[in-house]
């Protein structure tokens, strides 16, 4: 099968072992218990958030098949959801995913300049990842913070009222923080239950 | 007069916490509703209040509730739509971040009125911090006996949980939201059957916006009749308006419906005028989906009356000279804003967010985007402008959900009110290729086109 034919490399299974920790599995059971009996599929999106965060920042076939097994649903049901929602990444991403809002209200307050500046600063184009696998740059649509435009989010932490100086500070901070093992923020697991 | 219903007490330190919220009169409505009123009485109060859905469509909430199927015997669900993703709208985020208990209080009353024992708050995935805040608030409520079995000894049970999306604008449409809540792609469903008959898991369901539900506690406490006295005509109550764009004070404001638009834009209490002392050019009054209006039409109706912030006044004149209150996402453009670029931007947004289910929307949004891209980049032809109008008219009304309409309306309105700007783009490709922002006429030595 020719890999290049597929936009998402959905059909490439590496047969890597993936599994959640027992602690995560317990959390997942709590999340499933939020839904009526027999409706455990509802927990799919929250679990994919946790999977993406705990298992390397993006999803791949191995992870999605594993989640399908957990919820006792067919793999295709996971693939179709993972490819529909823009917060799930099928291709590998850097440690910090920078998503810059490009929609109207941000654009008229300088969102496009912010994007150009980030491209220049990180020396990558939109959609690419830096060589050291630290930053991925993405253009996204409205983040719902138009009153504090321009806005971007770094791994779902919002940064508002951006200007060039602020970006310099954020990037510098992230470069330093990347030496730490875990950023000081709540994980999906902690927030979801 | 300033009226605060939803944002009452928001300035108090720690109002996010249950203890502080209760000290300031919070959760009184629960006692009143659960112990002294029947569910039908609560529904009747909401009907009397004239409260209308705050998510955009403005459908009367009491009426929506009365459609719920009580005969089938299936469990009923209440779902709160916190998938706020309309460009220009950020009112729910503000409310949830600062005073989450206002929503939970309203949801308990509403779920009781509907006879639902399970309720969900569907929050968009980008609001990760809000999800944390809501879950903390829910935990406090469970601990205090406000949620769970036998709430406050009334014999009524309610389980309330937070569910998260993952970045899809379409999930703000109620049936797409239900699909997403069931763990599927957010493809809207055909209506009928409406969610009130067949909603979540095929059971009767009511989906309401955050702001709508946040009003219910006040209505139970003070009666629907009192609520109906606030506002103007059939636009009762207050509305959260999220103001953004080229203004001095962007932010979320609670206004009594009926406030003149001019006062809202220029008063220091609200937007504080256009940034940098520039001239007002245009306003989108209700989120990116509603038609844009030029200065003369947003301040006054065609008949010369003052335009008010209300459902009726903003839609005065239909889509020819009016717009909609929508979700209250108030986007202001100054004289330097480029309407073509802005319209292209929104078309790109709708193309990106179209779920792809209906051909007119899937193909049409893509056409709108590429034609606008062509015009914006100096490769447009005169006939492209009419092509835009034609595409828009063929999307509108021909799709399962209103995303198609939402994509078509802004384009049609931009061409209707700012046709000269589109023509300028076609006539002066060398200017528009090099200049991305602002009014382009100033780059001309001799003005070719007269202002409208």
Interface residues (C-beta under 8 A of the other chain):
Chain A: X34 X36 X39 X41 X42 X43 X44 X45 X46 X48 X49 X77 X80 X81 X84 X85 X86 X87 X88 X102 X103 X104 X105 X107 X108 X109 X112 X140 X141 X142 X143 X144 X145 X146 X147 X148 X149 X153 X156 X157 X158 X186 X188 X190 X191 X192 X193
Chain B: X75 X84 X85 X86 X87 X88 X89 X90 X93 X94 X118 X124 X125 X126 X127 X128 X129 X131 X132 X135 X159 X161 X162 X163 X164 X165 X166 X167 X168 X169 X180 X181 X182 X183 X184 X185 X186 X201 X242 X243 X244 X245 X246 X250 X251 X252 X288 X329 X331 X333 X337 X341 X342 X345 X346 X348 X349 X352 X353 X355 X436
